[in-house]
């Protein structure tokens, strides 16, 4: 262990006031802009923390065989640092909050630091939810068995509803692809036709400018039968057919995987591009369903 007294330039019998004064004087002399200077400042700070604390200083003196030295004057009594020295110490920090509050009492500095930390954490969480990833719960059986809803809901297969994560920024970098499971805001007509509106989770089936058609439970895009391994044969809507219809430019045709129990774009029309929120990429609850989709 290095000689902390020599590092600060004080004698072992120095008072706490002398230790403090020597520390602030040496901090003013060191250049904190270089790696060497920063390392030196850390050594000085460590030495000061030991020698300014009565108990830690006592243990240090014992380890160095210095305990037989008479206790210095004022030893063990807290001594407030000179205001100018304390302010100088705060000038060496990169923390803007510490710099801004350096002239306030210690209690106020601690309170403000906690408030800034908590507010910052909340802001980060809200920013993540708004622009990066947001969680959603599956409320109905329209996406069974790809995404489960909870019994005793009609057609639901699970004890707990799946909770999913949606990537909110991906469509800023690429266009939506057929087959994407997408969270979106429904058109106003969905409230009338389905009895529910707001935010839905469906699969993207038809792209802008394409023509879709449903015959005997199968979907045709531009006259070609769409291969859909995610739709079980027992869940196809074989009792209803729809004639060919074109998806307008800037719009997307959405359907649930559980076709027989899905109120989707067949009922309330395609979804505008601006209504797309994000692509579902993972299930995070319940534990036995955790995984990417």
N, C-alpha and C positions, 0 to 999 in steps of 0.2 A: 504494500500500500504506500502511495506517495505521501510525503510530508505535507499535510494540509496547511499547517501554519506557515511553512516556507512558501507554499503556493500563493497564499494571500499576503505574505510579507509581514507577518505579525509574530510576536513571541508567544510561547505556550501560556504565559500568564496574562495575556491580553484580555481585556474586558470584552463583553459582547458588543458594546458600543464601538470599541476599537476594531473589532472584527468586521462589523457592519460597514464602518467607514472605509476600511481598507478594501473591502469587496467592491463597493461602488466606485471607488477611485480606480481600481484596476479594470473594471468593466468599461469605464470611460476611455481608458487608454488602448484597449484591444480593438482591433479592426474586425468587425463581425461580417464583413463582406467576402472574406476569403475562407476557404475550407480550414486552413490552419487557425485563423482567428475564431471561427465558430467552434472548433474543437477546444481551443483555449478557454472560450467563454463557458463551455459546458463543464470543464474542469473546475473553473472558478465557482460556478454555480453549485456544483456538487460539494465543493469544499465549504462554501458558505452555509449550505443546508445542514451539514454536519456540525460545524462549529457554532452555529447560531442556535442550535437546539441543545438545551442543557443535558438531557439524558443521552442523546447521541454523542455529544462531546465528551461526556464522562466515560462512556464505553470506549470511545476512540482513545482517550488519554490512558485508560487502563491497558488497552492493547499495545500502546506505545511505551508503557512503563513510565508514564508521566503523572500518575495519580497522586504522588507525594508532593507535587507542586502546590503551594497554597492557592486556594480558590481565588480567582480574580475578583476585583471589586464589581459588585452588581451582578455576579454570576448567577444565572437562573432566573433573573428578573427580566421580563420582556421590555425591550427598549424600542420605541417607535423610530423608524428610519427617518432621516431628514427628508422633508417633502421633495426637495430638488433631487435627492439621490433616488428616491422611489420613482419619480417621474422619469429619470434617466434610464432606470432599469426597464420601464415599460416601453421606452423608445426602441429597445432591441427586439421586440416581438413583432411577428408578422401578422398577428391576429388583429384585425381592424376593430373588433369589439373591445379588446383589451386596451388598444390605443385610445379609443373614443371615451372610455370610462376610467382612464387612469387617475383622474383627479377626484373621483367619487370615493366614498367610504367603502371598505372591503365588503360589508354586507350588501350594499347596493350592487357592487360589481358582480358578486356571486349570483344575486337574483337576476340581473340582466343577462348574465351568461346562460343561466338555465332557461330563461324565457326565449332567448334567441335560438338555443339548441332545440327546444320543443317546437317552436314555430317553424324552424328550418326542416325538421323531420316531417311535420305535417305537410308542408309545402312540397317536399319531395314525393311523398305518397300520393298527393293529389295530382301532381304532374305526371307520375307514372300511370295513374288511372286514366287521366285525360288524353295522353298522347302515346303511351307505349302499350301497356297491357291492362285489361280490365276483366274482372270475374263476372260470370253469369250463371244462373241456375236454369235447368231445363224443367219447365213447368208442365208440359203436355207430352203425349205419346207420339207426336207427329214425326219424331226422328228415331223411333224405336226400329231395330235394336241397336242402331249405331250409338245413340245417346239415350240413356234411360231416364224415365220419370218415376216418381214414387207411387206405389200402391197406397190407397185403393183407387187412384185415378184411372179413368177408362183407358184400357190398353196398356197401362204401365206395367213393367216387368220387374221392377226393383223395389227394395225396401227404402232406399234413399234416392233422391234425384241427383243426377250427375251435376257437378259444378265444373264449369269449363273456363278456360282462359282464352281471350281473343286478342290477337295481334292487331293493334289499332293503327300501326304506321306502315304495314306492309304494302297497302295499296297506294301509298305515296311513291313507291319505287317500281311497282309492276301493276299490270292490269289484272282484274279478277279472272280466274281460270274456271272452266267448267269442272264441276266436281268439288269445288271449294265449299266447305261448310262455313256459312257466313252469318254474323250477327248484323241485323239491320233494323232500321225504323220502318214500320209498315206504312203503306199509303192509307189515307183516311177511310177508304172503302172497306178495309179489313175489319174495322170496328163494326160495321153494319153486317157484313157477311159472316164473320167468325164469332161475333160477340166479344171480341178482345182485340186490342191493338197495342201500340207501343213498340216494344222491342221483341223481335222474333229471331229464331235460329233455324235456318233451312239450308238446303243444298242448292248451289247454283247449277241450273240445268241449261238454260237458253241464254246465248250471248246477244248483244245488240246486232240487229239486222238479220238474225236467223229466223227461220220458220219452224215452229214446233207443232206437234200433233200427238194426240193420245188415242190409241186404238187397242181395245181389249187389254188394257192395263199396261201397255208398252208405249214408250215415248219415241217419237221419230223427230229427228232434227234435219231439216232440209231434205226430207223424204227418206232418210236413212235411219234404221232402227238403232237406238242408243243402247249400248251394252252397259248395264248397271248392276254390278255384283253386290252392291250395298243394299239392294232392294230384294227382300225375300218374296218368293212367289206367292205365299199366303197373304202378303200385305199389299199386293197390287190391286188397284181399283178397276177390276174387270167389268164392273157394272156400268161404267160411264165412259163415253168417248167424246173427244173434242176435235173439231175440224181444224185444218191448218190455220195458224195465226202467226203473224209476224211480230217479232219483238222490236219495238221502236228503237231508234238510235239513242244511245245514252241510257238505256234501260236494261234490266236483268230479270230473267224469269226464274223464280225460286219454287222449289218443291220439297216436301218432307220425304224421308225415306219410307215412312209408313203411309203409303199413298191412300189407303182406304180410310185413314183417320187424320188426314192432313188438310187443313184449310190453308191454301197457299195461293200462288199466282194464278192458278186456274180459276179461282173465285174472285180475287180482287186485283188481278193484273200485275204487270211487271213492276220492278222497283227502280226508282231513279238512282243514278250513280251516287248522288250526294247523300243518299240514305244509308249507304253501306258503312258500317262502323268498323268491322274488322273480321279477320279469318280466325275461326276456332282452330287451335293447334294442340290443345292438351286438356285432359280431364285431371283435376287435382283433388276431387272428392267424389265418392267415398274412397278409402284407402285401397280397396280391392279393384278399383277402376282406374287408378292413377296410370297415366300413360299418354303418349302422343296420338293424335288423331289425324 
